[in-house]
Amino acid sequence: MARIACFVEKYNFTDAREARALDNFRCASEERGHSFNFMFRDGISEIPKYDAVFIRATTDPLFTAYVVSRTAAELGLKVVDDPESIRICGNKIHLYDLFEKHDIARIPTVFINKDELHHRRFMEVFRTLGKPVVVKAPYTSFSRYVEKVACETSFRDVAKRFLRKSDMLAVQAFMPTSFDWRVGVLNNQVLYVCKYMMPKGRWKHGAKLRGKPTFVWGRTFSLRRENAPAALKDLALKACSIIGNGLYGVDIKELADGSYVVVEVNDNPSIYEGYEDSRNKDLYGKIIEFLVD
């Protein structure tokens, strides 16, 4: 019997869909004869008592989850997500550099720093990528710090605001689609495939309501992984292979000509009951088996 710790924060239980998914992980573990205990930040001193650690809290390198990941890895425990995956996926600049180095089909991307907030550089970016462009801070999650700009004034305003969070920003060509593919990958195998739809009148899956702190999310449609396009799955696996063999969620756009480009690879991808698992319910057991292998 293996002892699995699942590191969570209180917010992981505020959404009933995520709470049910977490319970599904617990059930899958116990069905296989393993213990599965939720661990909060006040219990991280207990990590040495476990054989594996499964992280479901936000894994920003500045957050507690990263400390948990590093601690578990240093103790020789199996940990998902591992600290190297968190460092790579948590920094879009590093991630896109790897895409370029390994010739991963990707959205055209350039970088700007705080010394480049001038007219000439803005015009260079627009000439290279067209208008509008999408500006991203390197450390982002759940569509935050990701905005679309179409003129020099808005570009400058967004860049100044985002550069309070980072010394460099990623700027990408705007490729409007009605949905993004999300391919879940574990240990270099496809775990699930979804379509993340854009809410009506929006250009990204999660969008903040004007003047409110609330986010509105588009619908999620799941496919059986064997029915998803082979080229889509191949690109997802290639993108993950340059990072590691952990659990990832690959965001991919399908272009008008039927080709695919990677938007980004996320460690610690969201898993909600009735969404990512609706056509691939074995994902819970597969993740547990990977943890105790």
N, C-alpha and C positions, 0 to 999 in steps of 0.2 A: 504494500500500500504506500502510495506517495502522499506527501503532505503539500498541498498547494495553497499559497496565500494569494488572494486577489486584492490588489491595492485599489482602493476606491476613495472618493471624496463624497461628502453628503449630497452634492448636486447630482451625482450619478443616479440617485433614487428619486429625483423630482419628476422625471418623465416615466410614466408607467410602462412604456414600451421598452425603455432601457432597463428598468428594474426587472421586468419579466425576462429579458435576455440574460441578465446576470443570474437570475434564478435557474435559467436553462443551463448555464455553464455549471452551476452547482450540482444540478441533477445529473448532468452528463458525467461529471467527475465521480459522484457517489455511485452511479450505475456501474462504473468501471472499478470500484473498490478503493477509490482515493478520497481523502478528505479535502474539503474546499472551504476555506474560511476567509471572510472579508476582513481586510486589514485597513484601518484608517491611519492618518498621520501620527496619532499618538501611540500607535502600536508598532512602529517600524523597528524598534529595538528587538522585536521578536523574529525578525527575518532569519537569523541563524537556525531557528527551530524548524524551518521548512526546507523542502526539497526543490521547489520551483515557485516562481513569482509571476503572476499574470497581472499586468497593469491595465486598468480601464479608465484611469483619470488622465486629464490632459498632460501630455508629456513634453511641454516646453522645457528646454534645458535649464531654465531659471526656476522651475517649479519643483515641489516635493517629489513628484513622480520620478523625476530624473535622479534624484538622490537615492530613491528606492532601487531604481534600475542599476545604478553604479554599485551600490552596496551589495545587491544580490549577485551581480557579475563578479565582483571582487571575491565573494565567498565561494565562487565556483558553482552557483546555482543556475539552473535553466531559467531564463527570464525573457518574457515577451511584454514590452519591447526592450531589446537590448540597448545599452547606452550608445553604441556606435550608430545604430539606425536612428535613434532619437537625434543625435548630433547632425547627421546628414539631412534627414527629412525636415528637421526643425530650422534649417538654414537654406532658404531658397537659392541664395547665391551659390553656395557650395553644390547644391543639388543640380542646378542648371549647368554649372561648369562640368559636372560629371556627365550629364546628358550630351554635352558637346564633345567631350573627350571620347566617349564611347559611341558616338554617332547614333544617338537615340532620336527618332523622329519626334519633334517637339514644336511647340508654338515659338515663333521667332521672338527672341528676348534680348534686351540690352540692359546694361546696368548704369546707374548714375549715382554719384556721391554728392555730398553737401557742397563741394566746390564747383559743381557743374550746374547750379541753378541760375543759368543765364540764357538770354535769348538765343544765342548761336547753338547751344547744346539742345535746347528744346526743339529748335527747328530741324536739327540733325536727326533727332529721334522720330519726329513726325515724317520726315522724308524716308527714313528707313522702314518704319512700321506702319505708316499711314495714320489716319485719324478715324475714330478715337483710338486711344491706347489704354491699357489696363496697368495701373500702378500698384505694386505689392511691396509691403514691408517683408523682409526675409523671414521673420518669425510670425506666422499667422496660423489661425485655425478657425474653422467654422465661418469662413467668408469674411472675417474681420480684417481690417487693414488691407482691403482690396477694393479699389475704386476705379471707375472709368472716367477719363478726362478727354476733352475734345478741343481745348484751346490752351494757349500759353498761360493765361491767368489761372485757370483751374488746375493745370498741371503744376504750376508753381505753388499754389496754395496747398494742394494735397501732398506734394513732395515735402514741403516745409513741415507739415504736420507729422508725416510718417517718419521723417528724419530725426524727430525727437526720440524715436524708438530704435533707430538703427543708423549706422554710418553710411549705408548703401541701400539702394532700392532696386528691385527688378521691375522693368517696364516691358510689357508684352503686347504683341499685336492683338487687336480685338477681333475675335472670331465668333460672331453670334450664332448660337444653335438653340434649338428648342429643348435640348437635354445634353447632359454630359454622361458618358459611360463611367461607371465605377466598377473596377475589377478588383476583387479581394484576392490576395495572393498569400499563401502560407507555405514556407519551405519549398519555394520554387514550383509550386503547383497552384492552379486556379482554384479558389475556394468558393467564390460566388461572383455573379455578374448582375449589375443593376443599371437601370437608367434613372438618373437623377434629373427630373424635369425642372424647368425654370417656371417660377410662378408667373401668372399672366401679367404681361407688361414689364417683366424683369429680365435681367440678362445673366443672373447667377442664381444658383440653387437656393441660397439663403440671402435674404435682403432685409435691411432694416426699414421699418415703416417710418415714413417722414415725420420727424418731430417726436418720435417715440423710441423707447429703448427696446421694444419688442421686435423680434425677427419673424419674418414669414418664410416658410419653407415650401418648396415645390414637392409634388408627389414623387414617390419612389416605386418603380416597377422592376420586379426581379425576374430574371430568366434562369432556366436550368443551365448550368455552366456548359454542358455538352452541346447546347443549342446556340450558344453565342458564336459570333463570327470568329473563325480561326485566326485571322490576321489581327483582330482586336486582342485576343488572348496572347498571341505571340509577342505583340508589342509590350503588353503589360509585364509579361515574364522577363523580357529583355531589360526593361527599365528597372525591375526589382533586382535582377541578377547583379547589377553594379553596386547595390547597397548592402545586401546580406540575404539571409534565408529566413527572416522573421515573418511577422504578420504585417501586411501593407494594404493600403487602398490606393489604387492607381486611377487618377482622373484623366480621362481621354476624350478628345473631341473627334467626331466623325465629320469629315469634310464633304463638300458637295460631290467630289469625284469618287467618294467611297473609301478614300485613304484615311488614316488615323494619325493623330499627333498627341503626345503626352502633354497634359497641362502641369501635373505634378504628381509626386508619390508621397503619400501620407503614411507615417507610422501611426499605430493606435487608431485604425479606422473605426468609425461608428458601426455598431451592430445593435439594431433594434428588432425586437420580436415583431414579425409581420412585415418586415421590410427586407433587409439583406438576407434573411433566412427563409423567406417565404417559398422559394423554389429549391433551396439547398439546406434542408434542415439538419443535415449531418455535419454542418460546419462546427457546431458546439463540440461534438465528440472528436472531430479532427484536431481542433485546437488543444483540447485536453490531452489527447494522445501525443501531440507534438511536445507538450510541456513535460510529460513524464517519460519520453523516449530516452 
